Amino acid sequence: MYRLLFDLVFRRLDPEQAHHIAFALIRTVARVPGLRQLVAAVFAVPVSGQVQVWGRTVPAALGVAAGFDKDARGVRGLLMLGFGYVEVGTVTAHPQPGNPRPRLWRVIDQRGLRNRMGFNNQGSAAVAARLARLRATPEGRAAFVGVNIGKTKTTPLEAAAADYATSAGRLAPYADYLVVNVSSPNTPGLRDLQAVDVLRPVLQAVRTAADESTAAAGTPPVPLLVKIAPDLADAQIDEVADLVGELGLDGVVAVNTTIAHDLGEGGLSGPPLLARGLDVVARLRSRLGPEAVLIGVGGITDPADALEYLAVGATLVQGYTGFIYVGPGYARRIGRQLATDADRRRRQGEEAAA
């Protein structure tokens, strides 16, 4: 049914317009008492798919990648569809409109997306206020929500640390984890921040601001991760991993969109990212050891893709482009297969121990 709707309606619309329509529908359903619970029951993932992360129970390993819900407007609706968690953002210190349109394109033959959105969002103060309202409800307090932060476009690179710290200070009390995004190709100069000598002060400033903010709010310290690009050389990935260990960060999100294509401006997401994403996660796991939390993202279209990420060392996984092409059953399909696989592995463990 969704495939027919996609081919007859959404495919004929501008991709950004189609996103707004579909996301508005998800949010509308989530606001209707009774209907939200009914839909959530239909798309529920078995409890065997739960994952323990940072002392919390995440309902399912698959979450929504940053970029889908930039301003934390649809967390309840996305969780309703079977996602275990939502990473909102990318959020910048100050509101910004992003790049001129058009800025989002479908790559139909590869089931991919290309974007040059440019961190369009309402700014960290507005998102923090919205998350505060969410957390004021029992359902909102139970939700597992990450917040992805980036640099305001007009902020010079030499002031990036303070810019990130502003967002971290505002958002940390409401986040289950924070992600420092230094890997989007759509903010000029941003990827230069992945060089470890430049990245170190940014991460240190974010850690300090987040800790001060959570201490003042009386909430636990928030886990801190960094999101990296697939286009880094292996040696650069190792350097970032070593910095994560040096600073005692909690993990890495890998990977962002790639600029290794000839389709025009912007970063490419979807299946073309899968092989490199798996390589990067495997390399990070080998470098960081078993304790770091690795969130694998890039090219997850079906359960087999998610299982591959978990097999090479991902703790959690995320999807966005696959959700667009597969439709509302995307998270349920993947989550139920991951739960089945977890059941199988648990039984094998019990049999081996008997």
C-alpha positions as CSV (number, residue, x, y, z in Angstrom):
1,M,0.0,0.0,0.0
2,Y,2.7,2.5,0.9
3,R,4.7,1.7,-2.2
4,L,1.7,2.6,-4.3
5,L,1.2,5.8,-2.3
6,F,4.8,6.7,-2.7
7,D,4.8,6.1,-6.5
8,L,1.4,7.8,-7.1
9,V,1.7,10.7,-4.7
10,F,4.9,11.3,-2.8
11,R,7.2,10.7,-5.7
12,R,5.4,13.4,-7.7
13,L,6.0,16.0,-4.9
14,D,9.1,17.9,-4.1
15,P,10.9,15.7,-1.6
16,E,11.0,18.3,1.1
17,Q,7.3,19.0,0.7
18,A,6.5,15.3,0.8
19,H,8.5,15.0,4.1
20,H,6.5,17.8,5.7
21,I,3.2,16.3,4.7
22,A,4.1,12.8,5.9
23,F,5.7,14.1,9.2
24,A,2.6,16.3,9.8
25,L,0.4,13.2,9.4
26,I,2.5,11.2,11.9
27,R,2.3,14.1,14.5
28,T,-1.4,14.4,14.0
29,V,-2.1,10.8,14.6
30,A,0.1,10.9,17.7
31,R,-2.0,13.7,19.2
32,V,-5.3,11.8,19.0
33,P,-6.0,10.0,22.3
34,G,-6.7,6.3,21.8
35,L,-5.6,6.4,18.2
36,R,-1.9,6.8,19.2
37,Q,-2.1,3.8,21.5
38,L,-3.8,1.7,18.8
39,V,-1.2,2.5,16.2
40,A,1.6,1.9,18.7
41,A,0.2,-1.5,19.5
42,V,0.1,-2.4,15.8
43,F,3.8,-1.3,15.3
44,A,5.1,-2.5,18.6
45,V,8.4,-4.4,18.8
46,P,8.7,-7.4,21.1
47,V,10.4,-6.8,24.5
48,S,13.2,-9.2,23.5
49,G,14.3,-6.4,21.1
50,Q,15.2,-4.2,24.1
51,V,18.8,-3.0,24.5
52,Q,20.5,-1.8,27.7
53,V,22.5,1.4,27.1
54,W,24.0,3.7,29.8
55,G,21.8,2.1,32.4
56,R,18.6,2.7,30.4
57,T,16.4,0.3,28.6
58,V,16.0,1.3,25.0
59,P,12.8,-0.4,23.6
60,A,14.4,-1.3,20.3
61,A,17.8,-1.1,18.7
62,L,16.6,0.9,15.7
63,G,16.2,4.6,16.1
64,V,15.4,7.6,13.9
65,A,18.6,9.3,12.6
66,A,19.1,13.0,13.1
67,G,17.7,15.1,10.3
68,F,14.2,13.7,10.2
69,D,12.9,15.6,13.3
70,K,15.1,18.6,13.4
71,D,13.1,20.5,16.1
72,A,11.9,17.8,18.4
73,R,8.3,18.2,17.1
74,G,7.4,14.6,16.5
75,V,9.1,12.4,19.1
76,R,5.9,10.7,20.3
77,G,4.7,10.1,16.8
78,L,8.0,8.4,15.7
79,L,8.1,6.2,18.8
80,M,4.5,5.3,18.0
81,L,5.8,3.7,14.7
82,G,8.1,1.2,16.5
83,F,11.4,3.1,16.7
84,G,13.2,2.6,19.9
85,Y,14.5,6.1,20.2
86,V,14.7,9.4,18.3
87,E,17.8,11.5,17.7
88,V,16.5,15.0,17.1
89,G,18.4,17.8,15.3
90,T,20.8,18.8,14.0
91,V,20.2,21.8,16.4
92,T,22.3,24.9,16.3
93,A,22.8,27.6,18.9
94,H,20.9,30.1,16.9
95,P,17.9,29.7,14.6
96,Q,18.7,29.5,10.9
97,P,16.7,28.8,7.7
98,G,19.3,26.5,6.1
99,N,20.3,26.6,2.4
100,P,18.1,27.8,-0.4
101,R,15.7,25.4,-2.0
102,P,15.7,23.0,-3.7
103,R,17.9,21.2,-1.2
104,L,16.7,17.7,-1.1
105,W,16.6,15.2,-4.0
106,R,15.6,11.5,-4.3
107,V,18.1,9.2,-6.0
108,I,15.5,6.7,-7.0
109,D,17.7,4.2,-8.8
110,Q,19.8,3.8,-5.6
111,R,16.9,4.2,-3.2
112,G,18.9,7.1,-1.7
113,L,18.6,10.8,-0.9
114,R,20.9,13.7,-1.6
115,N,20.6,16.8,0.6
116,R,22.2,20.1,1.2
117,M,19.7,21.2,3.9
118,G,22.3,23.2,5.9
119,F,21.0,22.6,9.4
120,N,17.7,24.4,9.0
121,N,16.2,24.5,12.6
122,Q,14.6,26.7,15.1
123,G,17.6,27.0,17.4
124,S,18.6,25.4,20.7
125,A,16.5,27.7,22.9
126,A,13.3,26.7,21.1
127,V,14.2,23.0,20.9
128,A,15.1,23.0,24.6
129,A,11.7,24.5,25.5
130,R,10.0,21.9,23.4
131,L,11.9,19.0,25.0
132,A,11.2,20.5,28.5
133,R,7.5,20.2,27.7
134,L,7.9,16.7,26.5
135,R,9.9,15.7,29.6
136,A,7.1,17.1,31.8
137,T,4.8,14.2,30.8
138,P,5.2,10.6,32.0
139,E,5.4,9.4,28.4
140,G,8.0,12.0,27.6
141,R,10.2,11.1,30.6
142,A,10.1,7.5,29.4
143,A,11.2,8.3,25.9
144,F,14.8,7.7,24.9
145,V,15.9,10.9,23.0
146,G,19.2,11.9,21.7
147,V,20.1,15.4,20.6
148,N,22.4,16.2,17.8
149,I,24.1,19.6,17.9
150,G,25.9,21.5,15.1
151,K,27.6,24.8,14.4
152,T,25.6,27.8,13.4
153,K,26.6,28.7,9.9
154,T,27.4,32.3,10.6
155,T,29.7,31.4,13.5
156,P,33.4,31.4,12.5
157,L,35.3,28.2,13.0
158,E,37.5,29.8,15.7
159,A,34.3,30.4,17.7
160,A,32.9,26.9,17.1
161,A,33.6,25.6,20.6
162,A,31.6,28.3,22.3
163,D,28.8,27.9,19.7
164,Y,28.5,24.2,20.4
165,A,28.8,24.8,24.2
166,T,25.8,27.1,24.0
167,S,23.6,24.4,22.5
168,A,25.0,21.8,24.9
169,G,24.2,23.9,28.0
170,R,20.6,24.5,26.9
171,L,19.8,20.9,25.8
172,A,21.8,18.6,28.0
173,P,19.2,18.4,30.9
174,Y,16.6,17.0,28.4
175,A,18.8,14.6,26.4
176,D,19.5,11.0,27.0
177,Y,22.7,11.6,25.0
178,L,24.3,14.4,23.1
179,V,26.0,14.1,19.6
180,V,28.5,16.6,18.4
181,N,28.0,16.7,14.6
182,V,31.2,17.8,12.9
183,S,30.6,15.8,9.7
184,S,27.8,17.4,7.7
185,P,29.0,18.5,4.3
186,N,26.4,21.3,4.0
187,T,27.9,23.8,6.5
188,P,31.0,25.4,5.0
189,G,34.1,24.4,6.8
190,L,32.3,22.1,9.3
191,R,34.2,18.9,8.4
192,D,37.5,20.7,9.1
193,L,36.5,20.3,12.8
194,Q,37.1,16.6,12.5
195,A,40.8,17.2,12.6
196,V,41.7,16.1,16.2
197,D,43.6,19.2,17.2
198,V,40.5,21.3,16.3
199,L,38.0,18.8,17.5
200,R,39.5,18.4,21.0
201,P,38.6,21.9,22.3
202,V,35.1,21.6,20.8
203,L,34.5,18.4,22.6
204,Q,36.0,19.7,25.8
205,A,33.8,22.8,25.7
206,V,30.7,20.7,25.1
207,R,31.6,18.3,28.0
208,T,32.1,21.2,30.4
209,A,28.9,23.0,29.4
210,A,26.8,19.9,29.5
211,D,28.1,18.9,32.9
212,E,27.5,22.3,34.4
213,S,24.0,22.4,32.9
214,T,23.0,19.0,34.2
215,A,24.5,19.7,37.6
216,A,22.5,22.9,37.9
217,A,19.3,21.1,36.8
218,G,19.9,18.2,39.2
219,T,19.9,15.6,36.3
220,P,22.6,13.0,35.7
221,P,25.6,13.8,33.4
222,V,24.6,13.2,29.8
223,P,26.6,10.8,27.6
224,L,28.5,12.5,24.8
225,L,29.3,11.1,21.4
226,V,30.7,12.5,18.2
227,K,29.3,11.9,14.6
228,I,31.9,11.4,11.9
229,A,31.9,11.3,8.1
230,P,32.3,8.2,6.0
231,D,34.8,10.1,3.8
232,L,37.5,10.2,6.5
233,A,40.6,8.1,5.8
234,D,41.1,5.1,8.0
235,A,44.0,6.9,9.8
236,Q,41.8,9.8,10.5
237,I,39.1,7.5,12.0
238,D,41.8,6.0,14.2
239,E,42.8,9.5,15.4
240,V,39.2,10.4,16.2
241,A,38.7,7.1,18.1
242,D,41.9,7.8,20.1
243,L,40.6,11.2,21.0
244,V,37.3,9.7,22.1
245,G,39.3,7.5,24.4
246,E,41.6,10.3,25.6
247,L,38.6,12.5,26.6
248,G,36.5,9.7,28.0
249,L,33.7,10.3,25.6
250,D,30.9,7.7,25.5
251,G,30.9,6.7,21.9
252,V,30.7,7.6,18.2
253,V,27.8,7.9,15.7
254,A,29.0,6.5,12.3
255,V,28.4,7.6,9.6
256,N,27.0,10.8,8.2
257,T,26.3,11.4,4.5
258,T,29.0,11.0,1.9
259,I,30.3,13.5,-0.7
260,A,31.9,10.7,-2.7
261,H,29.5,10.9,-5.6
262,D,29.0,12.9,-8.8
263,L,25.3,13.8,-8.4
264,G,25.8,17.4,-7.5
265,E,26.0,19.4,-4.2
266,G,25.2,17.8,-0.9
267,G,25.6,14.6,0.9
268,L,24.3,11.2,-0.3
269,S,22.5,8.8,2.1
270,G,21.0,5.4,1.7
271,P,22.3,2.1,0.4
272,P,25.5,3.6,-1.2
273,L,26.7,4.2,2.4
274,L,26.2,0.7,3.7
275,A,29.6,-0.9,2.9
276,R,31.6,2.1,4.2
277,G,29.4,2.5,7.3
278,L,30.0,-1.1,8.2
279,D,33.8,-0.7,7.7
280,V,33.9,2.4,9.9
281,V,31.9,0.8,12.7
282,A,34.0,-2.3,12.7
283,R,37.2,-0.2,12.8
284,L,35.9,1.9,15.7
285,R,34.9,-1.2,17.6
286,S,38.4,-2.7,17.2
287,R,40.0,0.6,18.3
288,L,37.7,1.5,21.1
289,G,37.0,-1.9,22.7
290,P,33.8,-3.3,24.0
291,E,32.7,-0.5,26.3
292,A,32.1,2.3,23.9
293,V,28.6,2.9,22.5
294,L,28.6,2.8,18.7
295,I,25.6,3.9,16.8
296,G,25.6,2.6,13.2
297,V,23.8,4.6,10.6
298,G,23.9,4.6,6.8
299,G,22.2,2.4,4.3
300,I,19.9,0.5,6.6
301,T,17.0,-0.5,4.4
302,D,16.0,-3.9,5.7
303,P,16.6,-6.2,8.7
304,A,19.7,-7.8,7.1
305,D,21.4,-4.4,7.0
306,A,20.7,-3.7,10.6
307,L,21.9,-7.1,11.6
308,E,25.2,-6.5,9.7
309,Y,25.8,-3.3,11.7
310,L,25.2,-5.2,15.0
311,A,27.4,-8.0,13.9
312,V,30.4,-5.7,13.3
313,G,30.0,-4.0,16.6
314,A,27.2,-1.4,16.6
315,T,25.4,-1.0,19.9
316,L,22.4,0.7,18.3
317,V,21.4,1.5,14.7
318,Q,19.6,4.3,13.0
319,G,17.6,4.8,9.8
320,Y,16.2,7.7,7.8
321,T,16.4,7.2,4.1
322,G,15.2,3.6,4.4
323,F,12.2,4.9,6.3
324,I,11.3,7.2,3.4
325,Y,11.3,4.4,0.9
326,V,9.9,1.6,2.9
327,G,7.2,3.5,4.8
328,P,5.5,3.3,8.2
329,G,6.2,-0.4,8.6
330,Y,10.0,0.1,8.4
331,A,10.8,0.2,12.1
332,R,8.4,-2.7,12.9
333,R,9.8,-4.9,10.3
334,I,13.4,-4.3,11.3
335,G,12.7,-4.3,15.1
336,R,10.8,-7.6,15.0
337,Q,13.6,-9.3,13.1
338,L,16.2,-8.0,15.5
339,A,14.1,-9.2,18.4
340,T,13.9,-12.7,16.8
341,D,17.6,-12.7,16.3
342,A,18.1,-11.7,20.0
343,D,15.8,-14.6,21.1
344,R,17.8,-17.0,19.0
345,R,21.2,-15.9,20.4
346,R,19.8,-16.0,23.9
347,R,18.6,-19.6,23.4
348,Q,21.9,-20.6,22.0
349,G,23.7,-19.1,25.0
350,E,21.4,-21.0,27.4
351,E,21.9,-24.2,25.5
352,A,25.7,-23.7,25.6
353,A,25.7,-23.1,29.3
354,A,23.5,-26.1,30.1
